[in-house]
Amino acid sequence: MTIDFDHAHALDAADPLALLRDRFHLPDGVIYLDGNSLGPLPRATVARQKDMLEKQWGDGLIRSWNDADWIGAPERIGGKIARLIGAKPHEVLIADSVSVNIFKLLVAAAQLSPDRPQILSEAGNFHTDLHIASGAAELLPDQRLDVVERSAIEGAIGGDTNIALLTHIHYKTAERFDMAALTARARDAGARVLWDLSHSVGAVPLDLNGCGAELAVGCGYKYLNGGPGAPAFLYVAESLQDRLVSPLRGWFGHARPFAFEDAYEPAPGIMRFQAGTPPMLAMDALEGGIASFDGVEMDAVWAKSVQLFDLFARLAERYCGQLTCVSPTDPDRRGSHISFRFDHAYELTQALIARGIIGDFRAPDIIRFGLTPLYLRHEDIVRAVAAMAKILAEESWRDPRFAERGRVT
């Protein structure tokens, strides 16, 4: 089986984002299709971290909280993410993890409407969202978590709904909710939506302000390339900020953290959603990852994502007939990854990794490929599909070593 590379080479030659590939460390012999799970290392981050370790921490020591503006990092970096999500700079803050930020915003927002007993979410949502929501509901008087199928979400928003916790782009299938429509639906019903943007930020154009969104969270280690376990961000619309008080009332969220007062007084605006001391090594790496988007417009990123998806889907349909694509073909209804159902998806994923093509597996039967336009080439897509077609034709995925599972799958 031979796949013609000419079309891919032509697309790469015309790619306006082609030079951005040089911003990343990409190992020789590897086609990385897992940037939707962990972004690759930006080359500039290496120098940033060296400076952080040797100069800011090593020489500056505690003085760097002021001299290197460590203290301003959560707000400063949040302002850089704001450009990517259609928010005002003072509406975004870097803090904690996605899980912790969901809890903070869910509890704080739910307390505004205690007479509405329903926290609503989607069956099959990323499980940490559901776990956090269930814990929050148990802690809040008269609140319950209702989980319904994706197709029933809009109809389930009603007079009982307090807040809906929705993931904008589904982590498995890449299905995308219509943010503007569902936000408006909730508003008309007197409810709110908390959006999880973990598979959206840096992947698709976003306009939180334009959609009327009030609350959102997202992670820094996927498309933002902030490093493993990078800090997360939260967004609170300006009009709502001073009405919410975080249930995690740490000293960095206090109006005067260095006054060391016993009584808690929330800081004004977005800063009240900080808790503990920011992890500065991780914050610096995240700031370096976000710098990968300098000079880049999200519309151009999305246009290339559509090309990559269409090429992958078309070739897979032709050469990998055993796979069933579960991602929407309509660009307006999906994110920037493509997923397939296959009974032996885990083994197929491992067989590809053994050949230097890194995608990932999502239980029970999904193989998933991230389409990250800042560094992927169309040629990479063709090579990946050609290798997958060969593995499927030869059934080499049946090698017993590909069925062995590590703690991380």
Secondary structure, 3 states (H helix, E strand, C coil): CCCCCHHHHHHHHCCCCHHHHHHEECCCCCEECCCCCCCCEEHHHHHHHHHHHHHHHHHCHHHHHHHCCHHHHHHHHHHHHHHHHCCCHHHEEECCCHHHHHHHHHHHHHCCCCCCCEEEEECCCCHHHHHHHHHHHHHCCCCEEEEECHHHHHHHCCCCEEEEEEECECCCCCEECCHHHHHHHHHHCCCEEEEECCCCCCCCCCCHHHHCCCEEEECCCCCCCCCCCCCCEEEECCCCHHHCCCCCCCHHHECCHHHCCCCCCECCHHHHHCCCCCCHHHHHHHHHHHHHHCCCCHHHHHHHHHHHHHHHHHHHHHHCCCCEECCCCCHHHECCEEEEECCCHHHHHHHHHHCCEECEEECCCEEEEECCCCCCCHHHHHHHHHHHHHHHHHCHHHCHHHHCCCCCC
